[in-house]
């Protein structure tokens, strides 16, 4: 009886540890240069050469002089969180929020001097509210 109980406990312990290791692996974050990413239109994901392994992690792109151009996060090959674009002078050009690859939430666009040009609210990549548009004055 003790041997059976011991075997069951050890089996449960091994299974719990194995499950924990899998979760840790999926939380691992990578960093890449945006230029390394490839788009697969069939799956509509971004990857680093294997379309069956969509990229998850942070991506950065730079202008020739080293100024940050783009900063975003991908989750399973799709935009997730805040996507930032910058003007060559380093000022913010646009800021948008994504969920599962779709524009979801605020999007703001600025000119090279930092003046707000557009502010909209999106749901599932559709504009649902224009908060501000410089052309609508």
C-alpha positions, 0 to 999 in steps of 0.5 A, spaced: 500 500 500 505 504 501 509 503 495 502 504 491 501 511 495 509 513 494 508 511 486 502 516 485 505 521 489 512 521 485 508 521 479 504 527 480 510 531 483 513 529 476 507 531 472 507 538 476 514 539 475 514 538 467 507 542 466 511 548 470 517 547 465 512 548 459 509 554 462 516 557 463 518 556 456 512 560 453 513 566 457 520 567 455 521 573 451 526 574 445 528 581 442 529 582 434 531 587 429 524 588 425 528 587 419 529 580 420 522 579 421 518 575 415 510 576 414 507 570 412 500 572 408 497 565 409 497 565 416 498 572 417 503 572 422 510 575 423 516 570 424 524 569 423 524 564 418 519 558 420 512 560 419 510 555 423 513 558 429 510 565 429 515 570 433 513 572 440 518 578 443 520 585 442 522 588 436 526 594 434 528 598 428 532 604 427 534 609 422 541 609 419 543 614 424 541 610 430 535 613 432 529 609 434 524 608 428 519 603 431 518 599 437 513 594 438 511 587 441 509 581 438 505 575 441 505 569 436 506 573 430 501 578 431 502 585 434 500 586 442 500 592 446 503 599 444 506 600 437 510 606 437 513 610 431 518 615 431 520 621 426 527 621 424 528 627 429 526 622 435 520 625 436 514 620 437 510 620 430 504 615 432 502 611 438 497 605 437 494 599 441 493 592 439 490 586 441 491 579 437 494 583 431 488 588 431 488 595 432 484 596 439 484 602 443 487 609 442 491 611 436 495 618 436 499 621 430 504 627 431 507 631 427 515 632 427 514 637 432 510 633 437 503 637 435 497 632 435 494 631 428 490 625 430 487 621 436 482 616 435 479 610 438 479 603 435 475 596 436 478 590 432 481 595 427 475 599 426 475 607 427 469 608 432 471 615 435 475 621 432 477 624 439 481 629 435 483 631 427 487 637 426 483 637 419 476 638 422 478 644 425 
